[in-house]
């Protein structure tokens, strides 16, 4: 499902104009991105959590050049679904 399809679905269920729904959806995504960029996590009860995972430094290999390089430690965004959400998928 794309963002446009999500906006259309919400607009049809609520009767709110698509432009307003699009602004709300984009605002939600911007808020989540800004919050995570600032090092905080986002918790949506019943849906899931947007968390920051720390990847440790590691040695990687470039097989074509037969060389090794060090990949520095870094953070990556991740999503962990709530238990209720996981149970509905089963």
C-alpha positions as CSV (number, residue, x, y, z in Angstrom):
1,X,0.0,0.0,0.0
2,X,1.4,3.4,-1.0
3,X,1.0,6.7,0.8
4,X,-1.6,7.8,-1.7
5,X,-3.6,4.7,-1.1
6,X,-3.4,5.3,2.7
7,X,-4.6,8.9,2.2
8,X,-7.5,7.7,0.0
9,X,-8.5,5.0,2.5
10,X,-8.5,7.4,5.4
11,X,-10.4,10.1,3.5
12,X,-13.1,7.7,2.4
13,X,-13.5,6.3,6.0
14,X,-13.6,9.7,7.7
15,X,-15.1,12.0,5.0
16,X,-12.2,14.4,5.4
17,X,-10.7,16.1,2.3
18,X,-7.7,14.2,0.8
19,X,-5.5,17.3,1.0
20,X,-6.1,17.6,4.7
21,X,-5.5,13.9,5.3
22,X,-2.3,14.1,3.2
23,X,-1.1,17.0,5.4
24,X,-1.7,15.0,8.6
25,X,0.0,11.9,7.2
26,X,3.0,13.8,6.1
27,X,3.1,15.7,9.4
28,X,3.1,12.4,11.3
29,X,6.0,11.0,9.2
30,X,8.0,14.2,9.6
31,X,7.5,14.2,13.4
32,X,8.6,10.6,13.6
33,X,11.7,11.3,11.5
34,X,12.6,14.5,13.5
35,X,12.1,12.7,16.8
36,X,14.3,9.8,15.8
37,X,16.9,12.1,14.3
38,X,17.1,13.7,17.8
39,X,17.9,10.3,19.3
40,X,14.4,9.6,20.8
41,X,12.2,6.7,20.1
42,X,8.5,6.8,19.2
43,X,5.9,4.6,20.9
44,X,2.4,4.1,19.5
45,X,0.4,1.9,21.9
46,X,-1.3,-0.9,20.1
47,X,0.6,-0.4,16.9
48,X,4.3,-0.5,17.6
49,X,7.5,1.3,18.3
50,X,10.0,3.1,16.1
51,X,13.3,2.4,17.7
52,X,16.9,3.2,17.1
53,X,19.3,0.2,16.9
54,X,23.0,0.5,17.3
55,X,25.2,-1.4,14.9
56,X,28.7,-2.2,16.2
57,X,31.8,-1.6,14.3
58,X,32.7,-4.5,12.0
59,X,35.2,-5.6,9.4
60,X,33.8,-6.1,5.9
61,X,35.3,-7.6,2.8
62,X,35.2,-6.4,-0.8
63,X,35.3,-9.7,-2.6
64,X,36.0,-8.2,-6.1
65,X,39.1,-6.3,-4.9
66,X,40.0,-8.8,-2.2
67,X,40.4,-6.1,0.4
68,X,39.0,-5.6,3.9
69,X,37.6,-2.4,5.3
70,X,36.2,-1.3,8.6
71,X,32.5,-0.3,8.8
72,X,32.2,2.2,11.7
73,X,29.5,1.8,14.4
74,X,26.2,3.5,13.4
75,X,22.6,3.8,14.2
76,X,19.7,2.5,12.1
77,X,16.0,3.0,12.4
78,X,13.8,0.0,13.1
79,X,10.2,-0.8,13.7
80,X,9.0,-3.2,16.4
81,X,5.3,-4.1,16.2
82,X,3.1,-4.3,19.3
83,X,2.1,-7.7,20.6
84,X,-1.6,-7.0,19.7
85,X,-0.5,-6.2,16.1
86,X,1.6,-9.3,15.8
87,X,-1.2,-11.5,17.1
88,X,-3.6,-10.1,14.4
89,X,-1.1,-11.1,11.7
90,X,-0.9,-14.7,12.8
